[in-house]
Amino acid sequence: MNVNLGATLDNFIADLLKTGLYQSQSEVVREGLRLLKEREELKNLRLAELRKEIAIGSEQADRGEFVDGEKTFAEIRRRSVARKHAKR
């Protein structure tokens, strides 16, 4: 595989090699790809959890188990204002 990273990333890799933390360009790129893979896996886990929570909420709403949004946000705003005043 031959990849052109551009001057900025080439310079970044060169700087990392100068530190002695990495022995080759391939090692730097592999580490970067491992981190990217880890980030993608975490993103997918978070997305799966969000979908699960949405499904639970949807089922609750279907059963009529929900709160009035306007009242809830009004209460949140009221508490926020009260906290701001309490800090003064």
C-alpha positions in Angstrom: 0.0 0.0 0.0 1.3 3.4 -0.9 -0.3 6.4 0.7 0.4 10.1 0.2 -0.3 11.9 3.5 0.7 15.4 2.5 3.4 17.6 3.9 1.7 18.4 7.2 1.3 14.7 8.2 4.7 13.8 6.8 6.3 16.4 9.0 4.2 15.2 12.0 5.5 11.7 11.5 9.0 12.9 11.1 8.8 14.8 14.4 7.4 11.7 16.2 10.3 9.7 14.8 12.8 12.2 16.1 11.4 11.8 19.7 12.5 8.1 19.6 9.1 6.9 20.7 8.6 5.2 17.3 11.1 3.3 15.2 9.5 3.7 11.8 6.8 5.5 9.8 4.8 2.3 9.6 4.8 2.1 13.4 3.4 5.6 13.7 0.7 5.0 11.1 -0.3 1.6 12.7 -0.6 3.4 16.1 -2.8 6.1 14.5 -5.0 3.5 12.8 -5.3 1.6 16.1 -6.5 4.8 17.8 -8.9 5.5 15.0 -10.3 1.9 15.2 -10.7 2.3 19.0 -12.6 5.6 18.5 -14.9 4.1 15.9 -15.7 1.1 18.1 -16.5 3.5 21.0 -18.7 5.6 18.7 -20.5 2.4 17.6 -21.0 1.4 21.2 -22.4 4.8 22.1 -24.7 4.7 19.1 -26.0 1.3 20.0 -26.7 2.5 23.6 -28.5 5.6 22.3 -30.6 3.5 20.0 -31.4 1.2 22.9 -32.4 4.2 25.1 -34.6 5.6 22.2 -36.4 2.3 21.9 -37.0 2.2 25.6 -38.4 5.8 25.5 -40.5 5.0 22.5 -42.0 2.0 24.3 -42.7 4.1 27.4 -44.4 6.7 25.3 -46.5 4.1 23.6 -47.7 3.1 27.1 -48.4 6.7 27.9 -45.5 6.9 30.3 -44.1 10.3 29.5 -44.0 13.8 30.8 -45.1 17.1 29.3 -42.1 18.6 27.5 -43.1 22.3 28.0 -43.7 21.8 31.7 -40.5 19.9 32.1 -38.4 22.5 30.3 -40.1 25.3 32.2 -39.1 23.6 35.4 -35.5 23.2 34.3 -35.4 26.9 33.4 -36.9 27.8 36.7 -34.3 25.7 38.6 -31.5 27.2 36.5 -32.5 30.7 37.3 -32.8 29.8 41.0 -29.3 28.4 41.0 -27.9 31.5 39.3 -29.5 33.7 41.9 -28.3 31.5 44.8 -24.7 31.9 43.6 -24.8 35.7 43.9 
